[in-house]
Amino acid sequence: MLFQEGFHTYYIYILTNKPKSVFYTGVTNNLRKRLSQHQENILLKNKTFASKYNVEFLLYYEKFTWIHEAIAREKEIKGWRREKKIELIKTINPDFEFLNYLFE
């Protein structure tokens, strides 16, 4: 049997809280569903980073076809200082608007 790889969509994303004081970087294959899960964790007071800091607002995302590329990019961004993340966010979202509506 011949193995064929399919094409998928994966996202890395950066979320924040309402005062924009915390950044959370993650990876997912379904950004709409993942945003809902973050909001649900906050409502349920689950013991996650997102719920502890009320992180639910999307500031930045990138799309990938291959999961290994998305994971590598997530790790790269997680290693950055806050200032470098701010500069990255400004490349697509200079006003730091919440972008959740794009995935509703």
Secondary structure, 3 states (H helix, E strand, C coil): CCCCCCCCCEEEEEEECCCCCCEEEEEECCHHHHHHHHHHHHHCCCCCHHHHCCCCEEEEEEEECCHHHHHHHHHHHHCCCHHHHHHHHHHHCCCCCCCHHHHC
